[in-house]
């Protein structure tokens, strides 16, 4: 589910919770299949306004004395809590943040907020889960902090079965269970590249470099946009290599991304498909091996073909089983594993001995057998580990016949479990050694944040650092429900994830297209106001771009919002406009309409997943 329950949590665990009689409440703008299947209650909410509801819940807890005082006294820094409590109760600004106050902002009835707040506070443990999308928006840091506040106020932060309000699974597995590894005898690296930009800002760094060179943009402004330290030497990207991704399509602001790839000196793309958007702009296009079917590749760390089936990829791995992905066919033509390609590059750079000495002299016709032997070696070493041997893992030969291994979980993991068992303070890294509701660091102001060591390029991307010192309901901003830009573009579009593809992978699968109607979801009221009927073609547009696709008119999402599923491939039509110089999109790729986060007064963190748009009826174009 998109917001508070979390998009990566396994449906299986939710179903188990439901079978045990644990109520599941979904709070999100869209009535999804997950809500229909799992939730006991759906609370529709306007996107980007979640923090108002959370603040009103805390207002109820403070007034009705529903907080966990024992947990707060032990683990919460009191002065910061007092500051936030004064804000919530209106003592600092004269506005009492009651459920009635929140209703006017988030659209959730005051009585629903109050009832939910009471249920939440009187139930323990509460597993509060949020998907990344709640933070991938302007002022998203407010919602993510408020989530943690709620768990702390009710003592659920470290409760078994609870969460610290992160994407922690409902019934997490055994944390830190070692995975099989392959040792390729690689030499340690001799060069550490400096951090020059936020991971997903590389396209923007290329696109804007001309302005930097022509003095239309200062170094500080350029670095701020891309997530570099203000006075650091800016990057000057001359070559792009894309392997196992479709960044052009999956990163917001597709039109700017196209300009960037057209500017850069040289582009290499590994791809399964020649018509994938990123592949269209390659100088060299290398056919990518489908490792799930055609063979095994090597990454030098965990064995790629032996992997845990974890539904999230952050922090310690909580899975309690591994699977082996067996080869079932040879790769067609001259397709080679990526590791083979990189070895050829290493040879030409005279780095092969350091890069992969065990593979240098392997003939092509023996490559797959040698790699298979590495997997066997890695598995057998893993099976002998002291943590694994008592679990009686199968021999390699038996594992081939039944390539799934599971271990029992006696004591499920929960947040900060390891620290508690070791008698350590879970919050020892904060300045106060406690959970903090107020940041004295942020209180030093934007100028301090722009020059302090906690700056972009050092692992944190704060932009100019104009962050509130604690979780507030901040109105306005870019691409929020209450942005001033809604006067021109009144519908807030979310790029939700589809059940029928993984990011952009499988969007070209005709069998899936036959059973799935890609469309822009519209509320009945918004469609009626525009004279739009279900399945009619519409134009979705803003100042960044435009697309033509069918409308799905429904009551399954809140008014004032629309949804276009993430991952559909940009498909340019013949008609070109000033907004769409490469052709109007006829498939419906939402990242055409979503800015990349050039937001100089807020954080540069996760790339955004929302954009303000307008929708109007449209004749079919080619």
Secondary structure, DSSP 8 states (H G I E B T S, - for coil): --SSS-TTS-HHHHHHHHHTT---EEESSB--HHHHHH-SEEE---TT-HHHHHHHHHHHHHHHT-S-HHHHHHHB-HHHHHHHHHHHTTTTTS----HHHHHHHH---HHHHHHHHHHHHHSSS------GGGTSSTTHHHHHHHHHHHHHHTT-SSSTT--SSSS--TT---TT----B--------S------S-GGGHHHHHHTHHHHHTTSS-HHHHHHHHT--TTS------EEEE-S--HHHHSS-HHHHHHHHHHSSEEEEEES-TTSGGGGG-SEEEE---TTTS-----SSB-TTEEE--S--SSS---SEEEE----S--STT---HHHHHHHHHHHTT-HHHHHTTTTT--GGGHHHHHHHHHHHHHHHHHTSHHHHTT----HHHHHHS-EEE---SS---TTHHHHHTT--TTTTSTTSSB-SS-TTGGG-HHHHHHSSSSTTTT---TT----SS-------SSSTT-GGGGT--EEEE----TT-BTTBTTT-HHHHHT---EEEEEHHHHHHTT--TT-EEEEE-SS-EEEEEEEEESSB-TTEEEE-TT----B-S---SS-TT--BSS--GGGSS-----TTS---S---EEEEEEEE-----
